[in-house]
Amino acid sequence: MAAFAQKDVAVTLHSPVNGDTIRQSASFNLNFTVTNVGTEAITSTDTVIVIFTIDTNILYSSIGIPVFKMITTGLAVGDSVVTSYNVTTKFPVALATEICALAVLDADNNMDNNASCADVVLTYNTGVNEILAAANSVKVFPNPASTMVNFTIDYNKAEQVSVYDVTGKLVNTTAFQFNQAQVDVASLKAGIYIYQITDVTGKVIKAGKFNVQ
């Protein structure tokens, strides 16, 4: 029998649940439990980050900050912590409707129980067809990257691409020119970065992630 990781966290999403409706720019509740299912205690030096996604894209608040929670209190073996808070979203436009909580811990090598999801209904503002087409046209390459990441979009109202690290810190903002943007990542540390493309009115067209190596 294969051995499992000594430090192993599991996450369970309680709210929203299947069938819930989430309206853009309206507050809704996120409620989840993180449990230490490993054989070793998680200490205060181990940071568990719970990131929220919608249709594999990073979920953003209405002010453009990635929605996530950091748990630094430590967990004894078998212990759990329940977190509940309200968030107002500015979600990326998408056709599918799955919202997920993803628990990330550096020492956790068993990722089988690190995600919990719910199928929800998204209610969009006006202009959804135009934004949908723009979001579906976005291309990001190369990924992973070491020096430059290219963004292209078939949408003349695209204004800029903003890049955040996993703590939500803004590390780069680059304007679109002729529906293209080149983001210099040569000075960034290796890891996962979150991008957000906005139009001239500040509306989020697309959000996602890329890797710097």
N, C-alpha and C positions, 0 to 999 in steps of 0.2 A: 504494500500500500504506500502511495506517495506521501511524503511528509508535507504538511501545510506550513504556511508562514507562521513564525512565532508571533509577530505583530500583524493582526488582521482585523480590519474594521468592516462592519456592514452598515448599510443605510437603508431605512424604510421611509418612504414618502407617504404621509398620512393625508396631506392636503396640499394641492387639489387632488380630487379623486376622479376616476373615470366618469366622463359625462359632464363635468363642471364646465361652465362658460367663463372665459377670461376676456375682459374687454380692455383694449388698448387704452392707456392713460387712466384706468380705474384701478383702485386698490384691491388686492386679493390676498388671501392668507397662504403662507408657506409653513407647513408643519412637518417635521421629520424627526426621526430617531437615529442616532449613531450608537452602535453597540460594539464593544470590544469582544470579538468572537475568537480571538487568538489565544495563545497559551502564555503570553507575556503582557505585563501591564504597559499601558500607554502612559507615559509620564508627561509632565508639563513642558518638557523640552521637545516632545513630539507634537507637531502641529497637524491637525486634521483639517483639511479645507474641503468644504462642501460647495461645489459649483453647480449652478442650475443651467440647464440647456432646454431649448425648444427646437425640435426637429434637427438635432445635432449642432445647432447654432447656440452660441452663448446667449443667455437671457440677460437683457439690460433693463435697468430701472429707467424711469421717465426722464432722469437727468443724464442718461448716457453712461452710467457706471455698471459694470458687470455685477450680477446678483450672485453673491457668495457669502458664506459664513466660515469663520475660523474658530476652531475649538481647541483651546490650549489648556484646559483644566486637568487633563489626564483622565484615564479610565482604567480601573482595575479590571482584571479578567472577568468577563460576564456582565460588567456594568454598562449602563446605557445613559445617554443624555438626550432629552427631548428639547427641541428648539422650535419656537413658533414666533413668526413676525409677519407684518403686513408689508407689501411692496407694491408700488405703482410701476407698471411696466411700459417699456417701449420695445416690443418684441419685433424681431425681423419678420418680414412677410414670408409666409410659406404655405404650401398646400396641405401638408400633413399637420397633425396636431398632437404631438407627444411632448410632454414636459417631463424632465428627468432631474433627479438629484444625484450627483456624482461625488462620492467621498474619495479624497486623495490623501494618502499617507506615504511618505517616502519609503518607509521600512516595510510596507505591505506589498508582498509579491503575489498575493492571491486576489485577483480582480473579479472573481466570479460573483461576489456579493456586494460590489461597490457601487451599484447603480440601482435606482428604484424609480419607476416611471408611471405616468398616468396619461390616458388619452383624453384630451380636453377639446373644447370648442373655442376657437378664437373669433372675436368680433372685431372687424377692422373699421377704420375710418374710410371716408370717401377716397376715390382714386386708387382703389386696390388693384385694379387690372393693370394700370400703368406701372405701379410699383412692383407688382408681381413679375411682370415681364422684365423689368430692370434687374430685379434680384436674381432671376433665373439666368440672366446674361453674364453675371459676374464671373470672371476667371482670375485665379490667384496662382502665380507660378514664379519661380520654382518653389516647391514645398516638399521637404525642408529647404531652407536657403542659408547662405553664409555671408553674402554681401548685399544683395538687392532682391526685393520682392516686387513683382510687377502685378498691377491690378488693371483690368480692363472691364468696361461696362458699356452696354448699348443704351445709354441714357444721357441726354444732353444736359439734364439738370443736376447731375452728380457734382457735388461741391468738393468733398475731401474724404480722405481715409484717415481715421485716427487709430493709433496702435496703443494698446495697454498691456502691461505685464500682468501676471496672475494675481497680484495684489490689488489691481485696479488703478495703478499709477499710469498716467498718460506719458508715453515715452517718445511718441512721434506723431506729427500731423503733417500730411502731405496733400496738396491740392491736386485735383484732376485737371489735366490739360488735354483737350480733344479726346475725352473719355478714357484717358490713360493716366496712371499714377505710378511712380517708381519710389519705393520706400527703401531708404538706406538702412540696412540692419547690421552693417559691419561692426559697429561699436556696441551692439547689444550682446548680453550674455546668452549662452546657449539655453534653450528652453522653449516653453509654449507661450505664444503671444496672441492676444485677442485683437481683431480688427473690427472697425465699425465704419461703414460707408454712409454718409449723409448727403442729402440734397441741399439745394440753395435755401430751403425753408427750415433746415435743421432736422427734417424727418429722416429716420433711420431706414435706409434701403435694404441693407444686408449687413449681417454680422457673422463672424466665424472665427477661426483660429488658424495659425500656421506655426511652424517650428523653425527655430534658428539653431543651427548646429555649429 
